[in-house]
Amino acid sequence: MRLEAGIGPARVTRETADGNGIFAGMGNAITTTIDAAGRVVIPKAIRAEAELEPGTPLRIEVVDGRIEIVPEGRSVRIVTKGRIRVAVPTGRSGALTAGQVRRTLESIRQGRGRA
């Protein structure tokens, strides 16, 4: 997900959007404003679709004249537990959501040719 801003109103889009600001089946782009303190509210439907929860760290940067907001990835280290290598968070980390686990499994299975 990214928030695009430039000349004119902001548009909330996804990397998989069709280029017209359409967000994953939501129809038209959502227009929002920045308040006097510089805050932007991400609408509930978009937070739900992107599985953003309160406290989710977000990286905000300007890329090619657009403001991009991206959930920060988890920092992990790989350790061996018995005969299995596992990823262990390097800092405090909340539990993964069911959606995150499902998408990770689907990605792994597609990589192995078992969609």
VOMI-867429 format. One record per atom (N, C-alpha, C): residue number from 1; atom name; z, y, x negated. Coordinates in steps of 0.1 Angstrom, whole numbers. Last residue first. Layout:
BEGIN
+-----+----+-------+-------+-------+
|   k |  a |     z |     y |     x |
+-----+----+-------+-------+-------+
| NUM | CA |     Z |     Y |     X |
...
+-----+----+-------+-------+-------+
This chain:
BEGIN
+-----+----+-------+-------+-------+
|   k |  a |     z |     y |     x |
+-----+----+-------+-------+-------+
| 115 |  N |   -59 |  -246 |    -9 |
| 115 | CA |   -56 |  -236 |     2 |
| 115 |  C |   -52 |  -243 |    14 |
| 114 |  N |   -59 |  -257 |   -36 |
| 114 | CA |   -54 |  -264 |   -24 |
| 114 |  C |   -50 |  -254 |   -13 |
| 113 |  N |   -67 |  -247 |   -60 |
| 113 | CA |   -77 |  -252 |   -52 |
| 113 |  C |   -72 |  -260 |   -40 |
| 112 |  N |   -48 |  -234 |   -74 |
| 112 | CA |   -49 |  -248 |   -77 |
| 112 |  C |   -60 |  -255 |   -69 |
| 111 |  N |   -49 |  -209 |   -63 |
| 111 | CA |   -52 |  -210 |   -77 |
| 111 |  C |   -54 |  -225 |   -81 |
| 110 |  N |   -39 |  -216 |   -38 |
| 110 | CA |   -53 |  -211 |   -39 |
| 110 |  C |   -58 |  -213 |   -53 |
| 109 |  N |   -12 |  -221 |   -44 |
| 109 | CA |   -21 |  -231 |   -39 |
| 109 |  C |   -35 |  -228 |   -40 |
| 108 |  N |    -4 |  -195 |   -52 |
| 108 | CA |    -3 |  -206 |   -62 |
| 108 |  C |   -13 |  -217 |   -57 |
| 107 |  N |    -7 |  -181 |   -28 |
| 107 | CA |   -14 |  -177 |   -40 |
| 107 |  C |   -15 |  -188 |   -50 |
| 106 |  N |    11 |  -195 |   -11 |
| 106 | CA |    -4 |  -194 |    -8 |
| 106 |  C |   -12 |  -191 |   -21 |
| 105 |  N |    35 |  -188 |   -24 |
| 105 | CA |    30 |  -202 |   -24 |
| 105 |  C |    15 |  -203 |   -21 |
| 104 |  N |    35 |  -160 |   -20 |
| 104 | CA |    35 |  -166 |   -34 |
| 104 |  C |    30 |  -180 |   -34 |
| 103 |  N |    36 |  -159 |     8 |
| 103 | CA |    24 |  -153 |     1 |
| 103 |  C |    23 |  -159 |   -14 |
| 102 |  N |    61 |  -171 |    12 |
| 102 | CA |    49 |  -177 |    18 |
| 102 |  C |    37 |  -172 |    10 |
| 101 |  N |    79 |  -153 |    -1 |
| 101 | CA |    78 |  -167 |    -5 |
| 101 |  C |    65 |  -174 |     0 |
| 100 |  N |    74 |  -130 |    14 |
| 100 | CA |    71 |  -130 |     0 |
| 100 |  C |    70 |  -144 |    -6 |
|  99 |  N |    83 |  -139 |    40 |
|  99 | CA |    69 |  -135 |    37 |
|  99 |  C |    65 |  -135 |    23 |
|  98 |  N |   110 |  -143 |    35 |
|  98 | CA |   102 |  -154 |    39 |
|  98 |  C |    87 |  -151 |    36 |
|  97 |  N |   121 |  -123 |     7 |
|  97 | CA |   119 |  -125 |    21 |
|  97 |  C |   110 |  -138 |    23 |
|  96 |  N |   144 |  -130 |   -19 |
|  96 | CA |   131 |  -129 |   -15 |
|  96 |  C |   130 |  -130 |     0 |
|  95 |  N |   175 |  -111 |   -23 |
|  95 | CA |   168 |  -124 |   -20 |
|  95 |  C |   153 |  -121 |   -16 |
|  94 |  N |   176 |   -85 |   -49 |
|  94 | CA |   179 |   -91 |   -36 |
|  94 |  C |   172 |  -104 |   -34 |
|  93 |  N |   189 |   -81 |   -81 |
|  93 | CA |   177 |   -84 |   -73 |
|  93 |  C |   182 |   -90 |   -60 |
|  92 |  N |   197 |   -67 |  -112 |
|  92 | CA |   202 |   -70 |   -98 |
|  92 |  C |   189 |   -71 |   -89 |
|  91 |  N |   176 |   -80 |  -138 |
|  91 | CA |   186 |   -71 |  -132 |
|  91 |  C |   190 |   -75 |  -118 |
|  90 |  N |   159 |  -101 |  -143 |
|  90 | CA |   167 |   -95 |  -155 |
|  90 |  C |   177 |   -85 |  -150 |
|  89 |  N |   156 |  -131 |  -125 |
|  89 | CA |   156 |  -117 |  -126 |
|  89 |  C |   164 |  -111 |  -137 |
|  88 |  N |   138 |  -159 |  -139 |
|  88 | CA |   151 |  -154 |  -135 |
|  88 |  C |   151 |  -138 |  -136 |
|  87 |  N |   116 |  -185 |  -133 |
|  87 | CA |   117 |  -170 |  -135 |
|  87 |  C |   131 |  -166 |  -130 |
|  86 |  N |   117 |  -216 |  -151 |
|  86 | CA |   119 |  -208 |  -139 |
|  86 |  C |   120 |  -193 |  -143 |
|  85 |  N |   106 |  -248 |  -160 |
|  85 | CA |   107 |  -234 |  -164 |
|  85 |  C |   107 |  -226 |  -151 |
|  84 |  N |   123 |  -279 |  -162 |
|  84 | CA |   115 |  -270 |  -154 |
|  84 |  C |   117 |  -256 |  -159 |
|  83 |  N |   140 |  -297 |  -172 |
|  83 | CA |   126 |  -298 |  -177 |
|  83 |  C |   117 |  -288 |  -170 |
|  82 |  N |   167 |  -276 |  -174 |
|  82 | CA |   163 |  -290 |  -175 |
|  82 |  C |   149 |  -291 |  -180 |
|  81 |  N |   153 |  -247 |  -173 |
|  81 | CA |   164 |  -253 |  -167 |
|  81 |  C |   161 |  -268 |  -165 |
|  80 |  N |   142 |  -221 |  -193 |
|  80 | CA |   141 |  -235 |  -190 |
|  80 |  C |   154 |  -241 |  -185 |
|  79 |  N |   130 |  -189 |  -182 |
|  79 | CA |   140 |  -198 |  -189 |
|  79 |  C |   137 |  -212 |  -185 |
|  78 |  N |   115 |  -158 |  -183 |
|  78 | CA |   113 |  -172 |  -180 |
|  78 |  C |   123 |  -180 |  -189 |
|  77 |  N |   126 |  -129 |  -166 |
|  77 | CA |   124 |  -136 |  -178 |
|  77 |  C |   123 |  -151 |  -175 |
|  76 |  N |   114 |  -101 |  -147 |
|  76 | CA |   120 |  -114 |  -148 |
|  76 |  C |   118 |  -119 |  -162 |
|  75 |  N |   114 |   -74 |  -125 |
|  75 | CA |   114 |   -78 |  -139 |
|  75 |  C |   121 |   -91 |  -140 |
|  74 |  N |    93 |   -70 |   -97 |
|  74 | CA |   106 |   -75 |  -102 |
|  74 |  C |   104 |   -78 |  -117 |
|  73 |  N |    75 |   -39 |   -90 |
|  73 | CA |    76 |   -54 |   -93 |
|  73 |  C |    90 |   -57 |   -98 |
|  72 |  N |    78 |   -15 |   -66 |
|  72 | CA |    80 |   -18 |   -80 |
|  72 |  C |    82 |   -33 |   -81 |
|  71 |  N |    53 |    -6 |   -42 |
|  71 | CA |    66 |   -13 |   -45 |
|  71 |  C |    67 |   -17 |   -59 |
|  70 |  N |    37 |    25 |   -47 |
|  70 | CA |    36 |    10 |   -48 |
|  70 |  C |    50 |     4 |   -50 |
|  69 |  N |    19 |    51 |   -38 |
|  69 | CA |    32 |    46 |   -37 |
|  69 |  C |    31 |    31 |   -37 |
|  68 |  N |    -2 |    76 |   -52 |
|  68 | CA |     0 |    62 |   -49 |
|  68 |  C |    15 |    58 |   -49 |
|  67 |  N |   -20 |   104 |   -45 |
|  67 | CA |    -6 |   100 |   -47 |
|  67 |  C |    -5 |    85 |   -43 |
|  66 |  N |   -50 |   112 |   -62 |
|  66 | CA |   -43 |   106 |   -50 |
|  66 |  C |   -29 |   103 |   -54 |
|  65 |  N |   -64 |   120 |   -85 |
|  65 | CA |   -61 |   130 |   -75 |
|  65 |  C |   -55 |   125 |   -62 |
|  64 |  N |   -63 |    96 |  -100 |
|  64 | CA |   -76 |   102 |   -96 |
|  64 |  C |   -74 |   111 |   -84 |
|  63 |  N |   -30 |    92 |   -92 |
|  63 | CA |   -41 |    85 |   -98 |
|  63 |  C |   -54 |    91 |   -92 |
|  62 |  N |     3 |    98 |   -95 |
|  62 | CA |    -9 |   104 |   -92 |
|  62 |  C |   -20 |    97 |   -99 |
|  61 |  N |    30 |    77 |   -83 |
|  61 | CA |    22 |    83 |   -93 |
|  61 |  C |     9 |    89 |   -88 |
|  60 |  N |    59 |    59 |   -78 |
|  60 | CA |    50 |    70 |   -72 |
|  60 |  C |    43 |    76 |   -84 |
|  59 |  N |    73 |    29 |   -69 |
|  59 | CA |    67 |    37 |   -80 |
|  59 |  C |    58 |    46 |   -74 |
|  58 |  N |   103 |    20 |   -53 |
|  58 | CA |    89 |    24 |   -52 |
|  58 |  C |    85 |    32 |   -64 |
|  57 |  N |   127 |    -4 |   -44 |
|  57 | CA |   123 |     5 |   -54 |
|  57 |  C |   108 |     8 |   -53 |
|  56 |  N |   142 |    -6 |   -13 |
|  56 | CA |   131 |   -11 |   -21 |
|  56 |  C |   127 |    -1 |   -31 |
|  55 |  N |   162 |     5 |     3 |
|  55 | CA |   166 |     2 |   -11 |
|  55 |  C |   154 |    -4 |   -19 |
|  54 |  N |   150 |    -9 |    33 |
|  54 | CA |   158 |     1 |    27 |
|  54 |  C |   163 |    -4 |    13 |
|  53 |  N |   119 |   -27 |    27 |
|  53 | CA |   132 |   -26 |    33 |
|  53 |  C |   140 |   -15 |    26 |
|  52 |  N |    86 |   -36 |    34 |
|  52 | CA |    95 |   -26 |    27 |
|  52 |  C |   108 |   -25 |    34 |
|  51 |  N |    65 |   -51 |    43 |
|  51 | CA |    78 |   -57 |    40 |
|  51 |  C |    86 |   -49 |    31 |
|  50 |  N |    42 |   -40 |    52 |
|  50 | CA |    43 |   -41 |    37 |
|  50 |  C |    56 |   -47 |    33 |
|  49 |  N |    48 |   -41 |    79 |
|  49 | CA |    36 |   -48 |    74 |
|  49 |  C |    37 |   -50 |    59 |
|  48 |  N |    71 |   -24 |    80 |
|  48 | CA |    71 |   -39 |    84 |
|  48 |  C |    60 |   -47 |    78 |
|  47 |  N |    60 |     0 |    72 |
|  47 | CA |    71 |    -6 |    64 |
|  47 |  C |    72 |   -21 |    67 |
|  46 |  N |    42 |     4 |    93 |
|  46 | CA |    37 |     2 |    79 |
|  46 |  C |    48 |    -4 |    70 |
|  45 |  N |    59 |     7 |   114 |
|  45 | CA |    49 |    -4 |   115 |
|  45 |  C |    43 |    -6 |   101 |
|  44 |  N |    75 |    30 |   106 |
|  44 | CA |    81 |    16 |   108 |
|  44 |  C |    70 |     5 |   107 |
|  43 |  N |    60 |    52 |    82 |
|  43 | CA |    62 |    47 |    96 |
|  43 |  C |    67 |    33 |    96 |
|  42 |  N |    77 |    69 |    58 |
|  42 | CA |    67 |    58 |    60 |
|  42 |  C |    70 |    52 |    73 |
|  41 |  N |    82 |   103 |    54 |
|  41 | CA |    86 |    91 |    62 |
|  41 |  C |    75 |    81 |    62 |
|  40 |  N |    87 |   121 |    25 |
|  40 | CA |    77 |   115 |    34 |
|  40 |  C |    83 |   103 |    41 |
|  39 |  N |   103 |   150 |    12 |
|  39 | CA |   103 |   137 |    17 |
|  39 |  C |    92 |   133 |    26 |
|  38 |  N |   106 |   176 |     4 |
|  38 | CA |    96 |   168 |    -3 |
|  38 |  C |    96 |   154 |     1 |
|  37 |  N |   122 |   192 |    18 |
|  37 | CA |   128 |   186 |     7 |
|  37 |  C |   118 |   177 |    -1 |
|  36 |  N |   106 |   199 |    39 |
|  36 | CA |   109 |   210 |    30 |
|  36 |  C |   115 |   204 |    17 |
|  35 |  N |    84 |   170 |    44 |
|  35 | CA |    94 |   180 |    48 |
|  35 |  C |    97 |   189 |    37 |
|  34 |  N |    50 |   162 |    48 |
|  34 | CA |    61 |   163 |    39 |
|  34 |  C |    71 |   173 |    43 |
|  33 |  N |    36 |   142 |    75 |
|  33 | CA |    38 |   154 |    67 |
|  33 |  C |    50 |   153 |    58 |
|  32 |  N |    10 |   119 |    84 |
|  32 | CA |    24 |   123 |    83 |
|  32 |  C |    25 |   136 |    75 |
|  31 |  N |   -12 |    99 |   101 |
|  31 | CA |   -10 |   111 |    94 |
|  31 |  C |     4 |   115 |    95 |
|  30 |  N |   -26 |    68 |    97 |
|  30 | CA |   -15 |    75 |   103 |
|  30 |  C |   -13 |    87 |    94 |
|  29 |  N |   -59 |    55 |   107 |
|  29 | CA |   -49 |    59 |    97 |
|  29 |  C |   -38 |    67 |   104 |
|  28 |  N |   -64 |    31 |   134 |
|  28 | CA |   -67 |    44 |   126 |
|  28 |  C |   -55 |    47 |   116 |
|  27 |  N |   -56 |    -2 |   131 |
|  27 | CA |   -65 |     8 |   137 |
|  27 |  C |   -67 |    20 |   128 |
|  26 |  N |   -40 |   -21 |   119 |
|  26 | CA |   -33 |   -11 |   127 |
|  26 |  C |   -42 |    -1 |   134 |
|  25 |  N |   -52 |   -39 |   102 |
|  25 | CA |   -52 |   -42 |   116 |
|  25 |  C |   -45 |   -32 |   125 |
|  24 |  N |   -46 |   -26 |    76 |
|  24 | CA |   -43 |   -39 |    80 |
|  24 |  C |   -42 |   -42 |    95 |
|  23 |  N |   -53 |     6 |    81 |
|  23 | CA |   -43 |    -2 |    75 |
|  23 |  C |   -41 |   -15 |    82 |
|  22 |  N |   -80 |    26 |    72 |
|  22 | CA |   -75 |    17 |    82 |
|  22 |  C |   -66 |     7 |    76 |
|  21 |  N |   -93 |    44 |    55 |
|  21 | CA |   -79 |    46 |    59 |
|  21 |  C |   -73 |    37 |    69 |
|  20 |  N |  -117 |    35 |    49 |
|  20 | CA |  -117 |    46 |    59 |
|  20 |  C |  -102 |    49 |    63 |
|  19 |  N |  -116 |    14 |    33 |
|  19 | CA |  -121 |    26 |    27 |
|  19 |  C |  -120 |    38 |    37 |
|  18 |  N |  -104 |    -8 |    45 |
|  18 | CA |  -118 |    -7 |    45 |
|  18 |  C |  -124 |     5 |    40 |
|  17 |  N |   -76 |   -20 |    25 |
|  17 | CA |   -82 |   -12 |    36 |
|  17 |  C |   -97 |   -11 |    35 |
|  16 |  N |   -63 |   -32 |     5 |
|  16 | CA |   -73 |   -40 |    13 |
|  16 |  C |   -79 |   -33 |    24 |
|  15 |  N |   -45 |   -14 |    -3 |
|  15 | CA |   -56 |   -17 |   -12 |
|  15 |  C |   -67 |   -25 |    -5 |
|  14 |  N |   -40 |     7 |    25 |
|  14 | CA |   -36 |    -4 |    17 |
|  14 |  C |   -48 |    -7 |     8 |
|  13 |  N |   -28 |    41 |    33 |
|  13 | CA |   -38 |    30 |    33 |
|  13 |  C |   -32 |    18 |    25 |
|  12 |  N |   -22 |    71 |    49 |
|  12 | CA |   -16 |    59 |    44 |
|  12 |  C |   -26 |    48 |    44 |
|  11 |  N |   -31 |   103 |    40 |
|  11 | CA |   -35 |    91 |    47 |
|  11 |  C |   -27 |    80 |    41 |
|  10 |  N |   -23 |   138 |    44 |
|  10 | CA |   -21 |   125 |    38 |
|  10 |  C |   -26 |   114 |    46 |
|   9 |  N |   -48 |   164 |    51 |
|   9 | CA |   -36 |   157 |    54 |
|   9 |  C |   -35 |   144 |    46 |
|   8 |  N |   -63 |   184 |    23 |
|   8 | CA |   -61 |   180 |    37 |
|   8 |  C |   -49 |   171 |    39 |
|   7 |  N |   -68 |   171 |    -9 |
|   7 | CA |   -71 |   183 |     0 |
|   7 |  C |   -70 |   177 |    15 |
|   6 |  N |   -45 |   146 |   -10 |
|   6 | CA |   -54 |   154 |   -18 |
|   6 |  C |   -56 |   167 |   -10 |
|   5 |  N |   -31 |   114 |    -9 |
|   5 | CA |   -30 |   128 |    -6 |
|   5 |  C |   -40 |   135 |   -15 |
|   4 |  N |   -23 |    82 |     2 |
|   4 | CA |   -33 |    90 |    -4 |
|   4 |  C |   -31 |   104 |     0 |
|   3 |  N |    -1 |    58 |    -6 |
|   3 | CA |    -2 |    70 |     2 |
|   3 |  C |   -12 |    79 |    -5 |
|   2 |  N |    -7 |    22 |    -5 |
|   2 | CA |    -6 |    35 |   -12 |
|   2 |  C |    -7 |    46 |    -2 |
|   1 |  N |     0 |   -12 |    -8 |
|   1 | CA |     0 |     0 |     0 |
|   1 |  C |     0 |    12 |    -9 |
+-----+----+-------+-------+-------+
